[in-house]
Amino acid sequence: MNDFDYRLAFEMAPVGLALSRNRTMVDCNRHLCDMFGAHREQLVGQSFQLLYPTVQEFERAGARIAPLLNRHGTYADDRIMKRLDGPHKGQPFWCHVTGRALNQAAPHEAGIWSFEDLSARRPMKAELTAREREVAAQLMGGLSSKEIGRALSISHRTVEIYRAKLMRKYAASNTGDLVHKLMSG
């Protein structure tokens, strides 16, 4: 393949793709722009923070991701992102994010990230706080309260409080029911 073919493959990928340097987008494909309701010019040169519901979620995600990228070179999770512009501006949605550090020793230095919009399978029905969104994402990954607490740097009791709030918001009778309702929206 020549360079043109690589660029075409990048542009036509069935998922959103972004190349990053120090958590700033240096390139992105059309699918990413469409997913976030943005033009390429609105994204390239901007921090990924633009795509998070809050600055705190962006900062916590970066702190959570770095050690795993350091250790494994890759990272993946489901998280809540937000539409940047267009008819759904500001709308939160579930997104599967996968990334690879190009330099494992400096994980945020440079990387490639894929974004898959999960909203068709997992619509957002309840209004959640930033921390509730983080706990919900970890619950869907099958983690226990202690594991979620370690991942989010909070106590397992705090996780249980957020789990209880989520159960009330989703009218769930137990954790399995909550996870099912979170997965189905």
C-alpha positions as CSV (number, residue, x, y, z in Angstrom):
1,M,0.0,0.0,0.0
2,N,1.2,3.5,-0.7
3,D,0.7,6.5,1.6
4,F,-2.6,7.5,-0.1
5,D,-4.1,4.0,0.7
6,Y,-3.2,4.4,4.4
7,R,-4.8,7.8,4.5
8,L,-7.9,6.4,2.7
9,A,-8.1,3.5,5.2
10,F,-7.8,6.0,8.1
11,E,-10.6,8.2,6.7
12,M,-12.9,5.3,5.8
13,A,-12.5,3.3,9.0
14,P,-15.8,2.1,10.4
15,V,-14.9,3.6,13.8
16,G,-13.8,7.1,14.9
17,L,-10.0,7.4,14.9
18,A,-7.7,10.0,16.4
19,L,-4.0,10.4,16.6
20,S,-2.8,12.2,19.8
21,R,0.1,14.0,21.3
22,N,-0.1,14.8,25.0
23,R,-3.8,14.3,25.0
24,T,-4.3,16.7,22.1
25,M,-5.8,15.5,18.8
26,V,-3.3,15.9,15.9
27,D,-5.5,14.1,13.4
28,C,-8.9,12.5,13.2
29,N,-11.1,10.8,10.6
30,R,-14.5,11.6,9.3
31,H,-16.3,9.0,11.4
32,L,-15.0,10.7,14.6
33,C,-16.2,14.1,13.4
34,D,-19.6,12.7,12.5
35,M,-19.9,10.9,15.9
36,F,-19.2,14.0,17.9
37,G,-21.1,16.3,15.5
38,A,-18.0,18.4,14.7
39,H,-15.9,19.5,11.8
40,R,-12.3,18.4,11.6
41,E,-11.1,22.0,12.2
42,Q,-13.0,22.0,15.5
43,L,-11.1,18.9,16.7
44,V,-7.5,18.9,15.3
45,G,-5.2,20.8,17.7
46,Q,-7.7,20.6,20.6
47,S,-7.5,18.7,23.8
48,F,-9.7,15.5,24.1
49,Q,-11.2,17.4,27.1
50,L,-13.6,18.9,24.6
51,L,-15.3,15.5,24.2
52,Y,-15.8,14.8,27.9
53,P,-18.9,15.9,29.8
54,T,-16.8,17.6,32.5
55,V,-13.1,18.6,33.0
56,Q,-13.0,16.4,36.1
57,E,-13.9,13.3,34.1
58,F,-11.2,14.2,31.5
59,E,-8.6,14.6,34.3
60,R,-9.6,11.4,36.2
61,A,-9.6,9.4,32.9
62,G,-6.1,10.6,32.1
63,A,-4.9,9.6,35.6
64,R,-6.6,6.2,35.4
65,I,-5.3,5.5,31.8
66,A,-1.6,6.4,32.2
67,P,-0.5,3.6,34.5
68,L,-2.3,1.0,32.4
69,L,-0.8,2.4,29.2
70,N,2.5,2.3,30.9
71,R,2.1,-1.3,31.9
72,H,0.3,-2.8,28.9
73,G,0.6,-0.2,26.1
74,T,-3.1,-0.4,25.5
75,Y,-6.3,0.7,27.2
76,A,-10.0,0.2,26.6
77,D,-13.2,1.0,28.4
78,D,-16.8,2.2,27.9
79,R,-17.4,5.8,29.0
80,I,-19.8,8.7,28.7
81,M,-18.6,11.2,26.1
82,K,-20.5,14.3,24.8
83,R,-21.5,15.5,21.4
84,L,-19.6,18.7,20.5
85,D,-21.9,20.3,18.0
86,G,-24.7,19.8,15.6
87,P,-28.3,18.9,16.4
88,H,-27.3,16.9,19.5
89,K,-24.8,19.4,20.9
90,G,-23.9,18.7,24.5
91,Q,-25.8,15.4,24.5
92,P,-24.0,12.6,26.5
93,F,-23.6,9.2,25.0
94,W,-22.0,5.9,25.7
95,C,-18.8,5.3,23.8
96,H,-16.3,2.4,23.7
97,V,-12.7,3.9,23.7
98,T,-9.6,1.9,22.9
99,G,-6.1,3.4,22.7
100,R,-2.5,2.4,22.2
101,A,0.5,4.4,23.4
102,L,3.2,4.7,20.8
103,N,5.8,5.0,23.6
104,Q,4.8,2.8,26.5
105,A,7.3,4.7,28.8
106,A,5.5,8.0,28.1
107,P,1.9,6.9,27.6
108,H,0.3,10.3,26.8
109,E,3.2,11.4,24.5
110,A,1.7,9.9,21.4
111,G,-1.1,7.4,20.6
112,I,-3.8,6.2,18.4
113,W,-7.4,6.0,19.7
114,S,-10.6,4.5,18.4
115,F,-14.1,5.6,19.4
116,E,-17.2,3.5,18.8
117,D,-20.6,5.1,19.5
118,L,-22.7,2.7,21.6
119,S,-25.8,4.9,21.8
120,A,-27.9,2.7,19.4
121,R,-27.3,-0.3,21.8
122,R,-27.1,1.6,25.0
123,P,-29.1,4.8,25.1
124,M,-28.8,7.2,28.0
125,K,-32.1,7.4,30.0
126,A,-31.2,8.7,33.4
127,E,-29.4,11.9,34.3
128,L,-26.2,10.9,36.0
129,T,-23.5,12.9,37.8
130,A,-19.9,12.6,36.6
131,R,-19.0,10.1,39.4
132,E,-22.2,8.1,38.8
133,R,-21.2,7.8,35.1
134,E,-17.7,6.5,36.1
135,V,-19.1,4.0,38.6
136,A,-21.7,2.8,36.0
137,A,-19.0,2.3,33.4
138,Q,-17.0,0.2,35.9
139,L,-20.1,-1.8,37.0
140,M,-20.7,-2.7,33.3
141,G,-17.2,-4.0,33.2
142,G,-18.1,-6.5,35.9
143,L,-15.9,-5.0,38.7
144,S,-16.7,-5.4,42.4
145,S,-17.0,-2.3,44.7
146,K,-13.5,-2.9,45.9
147,E,-12.1,-3.1,42.4
148,I,-14.1,0.0,41.3
149,G,-12.8,1.8,44.3
150,R,-9.2,1.0,43.4
151,A,-9.7,2.0,39.8
152,L,-11.3,5.3,40.7
153,S,-9.2,6.0,43.8
154,I,-12.2,6.1,46.1
155,S,-13.3,3.9,49.0
156,H,-15.4,0.8,48.3
157,R,-18.0,2.3,50.6
158,T,-18.2,5.4,48.5
159,V,-18.7,3.1,45.5
160,E,-21.6,1.4,47.3
161,I,-23.2,4.8,47.9
162,Y,-23.0,5.6,44.2
163,R,-24.3,2.1,43.3
164,A,-27.3,2.6,45.6
165,K,-28.0,6.0,43.9
166,L,-27.8,4.3,40.5
167,M,-30.1,1.6,41.6
168,R,-32.7,4.2,42.7
169,K,-32.4,6.2,39.5
170,Y,-32.8,3.0,37.4
171,A,-35.4,1.4,39.7
172,A,-33.1,-1.7,39.9
173,S,-33.7,-4.4,42.4
174,N,-30.1,-5.7,42.5
175,T,-26.7,-5.1,40.9
176,G,-27.4,-7.6,38.1
177,D,-30.7,-5.8,37.3
178,L,-28.8,-2.4,37.4
179,V,-26.1,-3.6,35.0
180,H,-28.8,-5.0,32.7
181,K,-30.7,-1.6,32.8
182,L,-27.4,0.3,32.3
183,M,-26.5,-1.8,29.3
184,S,-30.0,-1.4,27.7
185,G,-30.1,2.3,28.5
